[in-house]
Amino acid sequence: MPCLRAFAKILLLAAVGLFYSLVVLNNTTDFNSNYQFVRHVLMMDTTFPGNNGMWARNELAVLASHVLFLDYWVGDCDHGL
């Protein structure tokens, strides 16, 4: 039984590593779509009029999206390794 548990842990670790490697591959090869997503979230341009959460809108969305996307990308690379 301990051998089966160890094999299951190894298999899970390999699956998670493969998943994060695919995420890193996607984020590095399709930069523009990921960048546009981050920019869109920061701009909050599709919220309802009069939304009380508009205070969180980032007016410096271009600069902030570059910084946050770089942080996101570095985090993905770290997880993939």
Buried (B, 14 or more C-beta within 10 A) or exposed (E): EEEEEEEEEEEEEEEEEEEBBEBBEEBEEEEEEBBEEBBEBBBBEEEEEEEEEEEEEBEEBEEBBBEBBEEBBEEBBEBBE
